[in-house]
Amino acid sequence: MPVNTGIDTEEMLPLPAGAVHEPSSWGARHAHDPTVVRDDDGTYYMFSTDAVANTRDIPSGVHVRTSADLVGWTYVGTALGEVPEAAAAWSGAQGLWAPEVVRWPTGEWHMYYSASTFGSNTSAIGLAVAPSPSGPWEDRGLVVATRKGEHSQNAIDAAVAFDAGGNPWLTYGSFFSGIYILPLDPGSGLPRVAGDLGSVIARRPRSVEGAVEGAFILRSPQDGRYILFTSYDSLFTTYNVRVAVADHITGPYRDLRGIEMTDVDAPPAAVGTKVLASYQFDGGTAWLAPGHNSVLTQKGPDGSDEHFVVHHVRFAAEPSQHVVQVRRLFFTAAGWPVISPQPFAGLRSEAVPAPAEVAGTWQVLRFDPESTDIAPAVRMDLKCVEPRSAEFRGHPIAVRLRPAGPAGKPGTEIDAVVFGSWDWSRNRPALSFSGIDQRGVAWSGTREPPL
């Protein structure tokens, strides 16, 4: 039966139109291109693109929210309440986009913000520095700048990754000629070589308008490989998250089928392993165009690292409204990242109350890389291949699953992780899984009651 846990299920619904002028009612709504960090006192800070720019009551700029638990969010204002002078002069931007916030080895916090206008690659990424995520933020000027007619790159959507030696790297890029990476100075956070625009690590052909952006690199905790997350296709309707891996931070990045992310001769929809896209569970909200993710890594209750994908998504019933969602990220036995089909509700809320058999009837999503439709959950039976009688006892487990019925091609086996979750459709703790089959197709699902 549904239980009352105090979780705000209204967060899964769009706000009335008039609420756009009431930040106290937003929660995680009216935000996109998010990044989340955790301060020393345990407070989470979310930084995002302003999704209500140029309204009369809300200043444009990098919007900031806080949370104690990654579930409930409170709008607390705007960092860098105006476009810094150098970025404004270069780009003509009226607001700031896609902030990346990271703790620097020096102990300061660095914010890499983007300044541009829609559809133009006359763009700039700037750097601001603060003693804590709460600010105050001091602008340090431009890091990377590109200009229409002079450069092929587009200097927006910054993200920072550290290689195995602790050296910082900046990834950036949106449409145009793709995603680029360049080394940063570990002291200043500026390019190691002044004026360096980096080298390309992902791109798409002109037939799809070069639609790749929102990159983020995570070093795998299992094998040390570098995992590249990117968002494909239209921000407004068909956004989806794809992944690839590389032995070196500069690439080459290859998807599960071995296709390089710079291959513009392969069919555009075939490149990159699609791990999150539009979907709907039976009786639940239809979610449209999830993407532009970052990853939060922190120590879990047992002292090991736990990972969360942070991304924005649209309500299919009201596509003009965004909301940020946080989802648990796991790694399959083969080392591939997979994302929970259910937004995070807190570890305590997601605790399955008793041991549960994995084999059984599930509501299953299949993220067809060729499809741009909202993936519907399909009721199907899943069998355990390895181990044959898997039982969930409170901690994520790696399994191999075999789907029954027409949705699964003969011989399909899914390299998956099974974990506790919160079923937002039924308002109850549940068992979920996410995995990837041998053809590079991602599957996710939630176990039907009773467990």
Stockholm file with secondary structure:
# STOCKHOLM 1.0

chainA/1-451         MPVNTGIDTEEMLPLPAGAVHEPSSWGARHAHDPTVVRDDDGTYYMFSTDAVANTRDIPSGVHVRTSADLVGWTYVGTALGEVPEAAAAWSGAQGLWAPEVVRWPTGEWHMYYSASTFGSNTSAIGLAVAPSPSGPWEDRGLVVATRKGEHSQNAIDAAVAFDAGGNPWLTYGSFFSGIYILPLDPGSGLPRVAGDLGSVIARRPRSVEGAVEGAFILRSPQDGRYILFTSYDSLFTTYNVRVAVADHITGPYRDLRGIEMTDVDAPPAAVGTKVLASYQFDGGTAWLAPGHNSVLTQKGPDGSDEHFVVHHVRFAAEPSQHVVQVRRLFFTAAGWPVISPQPFAGLRSEAVPAPAEVAGTWQVLRFDPESTDIAPAVRMDLKCVEPRSAEFRGHPIAVRLRPAGPAGKPGTEIDAVVFGSWDWSRNRPALSFSGIDQRGVAWSGTREPPL
#=GR chainA/1-451 SS CCCCCCCCGGGGSCCCGGGGGCGGGTTTBSEEEEEEEECTTSCEEEEEEESSTTCSSSCCSEEEEEESSSSSCEEEEEESSSCCHHHHHHHCCSSCEEEEEEECTTSCEEEEEEECCTTCCCEEEEEEEESSTTCCCEEEEEEEEECTTTCSSCCCSCEEEECTTSCEEEEECBSTTCEEEEEBCTTTCSBSSTTCCCEEEECCCGGGTTCEEEEEEEECTTTCCEEEEEEESCTTTTCEEEEEEESSTTCCCBCTTCCBTTCSSSCGGGSSEEEECCEECTTSCEEEEEEEEEEEEEECTTSSEEEEEEEEEEETTEEEEEEEEEEEEEECTTSCEEECSSCCCCTTTTCCSSCEESSEEEEEEEECTTCCSCEECEEEEEEEEESTTCEECSSCEEEEEEECSTTSCTTCCEEEEEEEEEETTTTEEEEEEEEEETTSCEEEEEECSCC
#=GC SS_cons         CCCCCCCCGGGGSCCCGGGGGCGGGTTTBSEEEEEEEECTTSCEEEEEEESSTTCSSSCCSEEEEEESSSSSCEEEEEESSSCCHHHHHHHCCSSCEEEEEEECTTSCEEEEEEECCTTCCCEEEEEEEESSTTCCCEEEEEEEEECTTTCSSCCCSCEEEECTTSCEEEEECBSTTCEEEEEBCTTTCSBSSTTCCCEEEECCCGGGTTCEEEEEEEECTTTCCEEEEEEESCTTTTCEEEEEEESSTTCCCBCTTCCBTTCSSSCGGGSSEEEECCEECTTSCEEEEEEEEEEEEEECTTSSEEEEEEEEEEETTEEEEEEEEEEEEEECTTSCEEECSSCCCCTTTTCCSSCEESSEEEEEEEECTTCCSCEECEEEEEEEEESTTCEECSSCEEEEEEECSTTSCTTCCEEEEEEEEEETTTTEEEEEEEEEETTSCEEEEEECSCC
//
